[in-house]
Amino acid sequence: MSYSFSRRSLRNLDGVHPDLVAVAHEALRISDKDFMVIDGLRTIHEQRLLFKKGKSQTLKSRHLTGHAIDIVPYPVSWDFDDFYPLGNTFIQACKNVNVPLRWGGNWQVHDLREWQDSAEGLVQSYKGSFYDLPHFELSSRYY
């Protein structure tokens, strides 16, 4: 099935690094499940509000520099199981366009191009406690 980004998703990609935009477009092109981009470039004011509300754990977010996006399945669901197909899609998309990507499903993996298992396996192998499944970012080791 072929999906296209809504105006809202496209607006949320404004100011995002072109390599991450390329990954998002490739992910949507190859995806079996529709998704929306719900956040991209943020101001420091927006970041401070999210931090204060406990929706972010840092004031040094990669969103501030356009190196991160947040996505959500469409129709909207916050269930982990609904993010796994999208995680698989983004893992494949970053390999297809050769862009090092990091996912909030497992902060310990800095380049999803090297991951050979499923998104669910990636989450299950995570030894930390903070999961952010909507979040994808360009690896700071390269960007």
N, C-alpha and C positions, 0 to 999 in steps of 0.2 A: 504494500500500500504506500502511496506517496502522500506526504504531509508537507505543509508549508507553514512558516512562522506567521503568527498573528502580528498586527501592528504593534501591540503591546510588547511582544517578544522582541521584535526588531528595534523598538525604542530602547528596550533594556540591553540591547547589544551595542547601542551607541557608546562610543568611547572605550569599548573593550578592545584589547590588543587583537590585531588582525589574525594572528595565529589561533587564538582561542575562538574567535568568530568562525574561522575555517573549520575547526573541530566541531563546533556546534552545528554548522550547516551540514557537514558530512554525517554527523550523528542523526540528524533529522532525515537526511536522505536515505540512510540505510535502516532506520528504525522500523520495527514492527509495532511500536507503541508511540502514540503521539505524546508530546511534552511541550511545556511552555518555559521560556526563560523568564523567571520572576524577579531576578535582580542581576545587575551588572556593576557598572561603575557607581561608586558611592562617594558622597561628600563626607568630610570628617564629622560634620554635624549629624548626618544620618548614622554613621558608624557609632558615634558616642551614644545616640539614642538606643540603638540595638544592643550595645554593650550594657547600658544601664538597665535595660529590660531583661538581660540575661540571654538574649538571642544570639549573641556573639561572645566569644571568649577573649577577644583581643581588640585593642585599638589600632593595631598595625595590620589590619586586614588587607589581603591582596585585592579586595574590591576597590580600595582607595586608589590603586594605580591602574585599574582596568585589567588586572591579571586573573580575575575570578568571575565566575557566574554561578547563579543558583538556578536550578531547574526543578520542575515538578511534573509528574505524569498528568496527562489530560485524558479523561476528567480527573480533577484534582483528588489525590489520595496521599496520605502521609504514612501509609503502611510500608514498612521495610520491604516486604515482598513485592510491592509495586515499583520499587526503585531498582531492584536487581536487573530486570530487563534493560533498563536505561543505563545502568552501570556497565552491562555487557556491551551495549551499543557504543558508549563513549570509549570503552577500552579499545574496541575495534576501530572506531573513528580516529582516535589519536594515532593508532598504528597506520591507518590508511593514509593520513596526511603527514605522518612522521613528525608529530609534535609531542614533546614530553609533557604529560599531564599527571596531575595528582588529584585524588578524590578524598572527600571527607568520610568515605566509608572505611578508609584505612590510611591514616596519616603517616604511617611508617613506610609506605611505598611511595617513592618520589618520582617514579617514571612508569606509568601504566603500560608503556610499550613493552616493558620487560615482563609483565605479568602474563602467565600462561594458563591460569585457571579462570573460573567464573567470578563474576562480581560477588556472588554469595560467598564463594570461597575466600575472596579477598576480605570481606567483612568478618567472616568467621575467624580468619587468621589474625585479626587485629587484637593486640594486647592492651590497648588503651581503653578509655572509658567515654570519650567524647566522640560521638558519631554525628556527622553532618552530611547525610546522604544527598541532599540537593546540591551540594557544593562541589564544583570542579574548578581547578586552577592550574595555570601554567606553573611548571616546576620551578621553584626559586633557585634550583641548582643550575638552571639554564637561562632563566629570565630574571 
